[in-house]
Amino acid sequence: MKKFSAALVCATAALAMVPAANAGGSLDISLSDDVARIGYDATQMGSGIHISLAGLYDDDKGEMVSAGLHVVDVRPSTSNLYIGVGANVFAYSTDRSDRYDDYSGVALGVGGFFRYSFAAAPDVSLAGHVYYAPPVISFADTENMIVSNLQMQYSLLPTARVYAGYRYNGIRLEDVSNRYKLGDGAHLGLTIDF
């Protein structure tokens, strides 16, 4: 838990540095039995620049923090589709287990995210993201990394969505044959826009 506290302090410090010129933002919290994740997203006012910060704690496997910069689609608000492309920097550390030693690394994942609201049921949406960090931009104990998430959302209020999702974070570690899965599995969450 101490490692997660350090990650949370870093994420909070990074949030304090976010410029005040952001057009609101959103806070995302997801939970399962062993995994907690908190994230912050905001779009720079007057531009398509989108920033994100997140921290993930897996009680059995380790922790990961990320910071991202994206360009978002600035279609009219009547559009059912919201997309962004860009990159996230991921830093992680693993917990020692029977099969693994302690590992840590940093990787730059390239990819994007989307949210699609169904026209027939505008309160229901499908959202997700995927990032891949190839070996050339994966460092320390990391050979490559895949970070992905898919979720079905329901708008309780215009500014609050609940969701059920599935997360897959697979890290290819040096000299380890199987991918290390950090924070993967089903989860429930809440996103609050402000």
N, C-alpha and C positions, 0 to 999 in steps of 0.2 A: 504494500500500500504506500510505502514511502516514495517509491519510484513514481507512482501515479501522482502523488502530491507534488513532486517536483515538476512533472509534465503539466499539471494543472496551473501551477504558479507561472510557468513559462507561457502558457496559452493566455492566462489573464494579463500578463505583462504585455504580450503582443496585442491583445485587444485594446489596451490602454493607448497604444500608439496609432490606432486606426484614426485617420483624419475625420474631423467632424463634418466634412462635406459629403458624407455618404447619405444616399437616399434611403434611410431606414436600414433594415437588415432583418435577419431571422436567426433565431436560436433553435437548435435542433438537439433533442435529447433522445437517445435510444438505449434500451435496456434488455438484457436477457438474464438468465440465472447467474452467469459467470462474467458477463461483459457489460461495460458501461461506456458510452461514447457521448461526448458533448461537442457541438460544433457551432460556429458563428459564420454567417455569410452576409455580405453587403455589396451593393453595386454603387460605384462612384457616380454622384449626381452629374448629369450632363454628359455622360460618356457611357460606353459599353464595358467599362472595366469592372470586373467582379473579383472580390477577394474572399478568401475563406481561411478559417483556422479551426483545427479540431484536435481533440485528445481522446484516445481510446485506451481503456484499461481492461485487460483480460486476466482474471484472477488466477488462472492456471498457466498462462503462456507468456505474459509480458505486457508491454505497453508501446503505444505508437502516437506520435504527434505529427501534424501536417499543417502546411501553409500553402495556399494556392493563389494563383493569379490567372484569370480567365477573361476572355472577351465574350460577352453575352449578346444574344439576339435582341435587338431593340424593336421588335415588331410591336404594332399597336396592342394595347392591353386587351383587346377583344380576341386576340389570337389564342387558340387552345394549346399552343406549343411554346415552351420556353427552353432554350438550349444555350449552352456555353461550351467553348473549347479553350484549352490552355494546359496548364501544368500544375502539379502539386509536388512539393518537396516533402518526403516522408523520412522521419527518423524513428528508429525502433530499438528496443532491447528485448531479449527473450529471457525467460526464467529457466534455470537449470532443471532438467527432468531426467528420467531414466534413460531416454534416448538422445537427449540433446545437452550440450554444454551451454554456457551463456554466450549469446551472440548479440551483436549490435551492428547497425549500419544506417546508411543514408542513401536515398535513391530519389531521382527526379522522374516522376511519372507523367507521361504525356497522355492526354485523353480529353474527356469532357463529361457533361451531365445534361440531363433533360428532365422536363416534367410535362406530361401531356394530360390535359383535362378532356374527358369524353364529352362530346357535344350533347349526346342524349342524356347524360347525367353529369352536369358540370361540377357537382360536389365530389365526384370520384375522379381520381387521377392516378396515373402510373408514372413513377419517377425512378431515376437511377443514375449511376455514374460508373465509369470504368477508366482505369489508368494503367499504363504499362511502362515499366522502367527497364530498358534493355541493359545488357552488361556494361556498355560504354558509359552509362550515366548512373551506375550502381556502385557503391563504394563500401569500404570496410569488409564485413563478412558477407555482403550481398552479391549474388551473381545476377539476379534479376528479380522483379517483383510485379505482381498483378494485384490491383486493388479494385474491387467492384462491389456494387450494391444494387438491388432491385427492390422496390417497395410499392405497395398499393396503398393509396392515401384516401382519406375521407375528410372533407372540410366540415368541422363542427361549427366554426364561425368563419367569417371572411378572413380573419387573421390567425386562425389556429387549425391545424390539420393533425389528425391521428393517423398512424400507419402501422402496417405489418410488413416486414421485409426480410430479405435474406442477404447476408454479407459474406463475401469470399475475399480474404486477404491471403494470398499465397506468396511466400518468400522463398526463393531458391537460394539456399545458403551454400557457401563454399564447402566442398568435401562432404556434403550431405545429399543422399540420393533423393529423398522425398521433400516436397515443398513443406515448409513450416507454415502452418495455418494459424494466424493470429487474429482473434476476434471473430472468427467465421461462425456462421449459423443463423438461425432465425432470431428475430428480435421484434419488439414493439417500441413505438416511439411517438413523439410529439414535436411538431414544428410550430413555433410562434413567430409571426411576422410583426414588426413594429416600425 
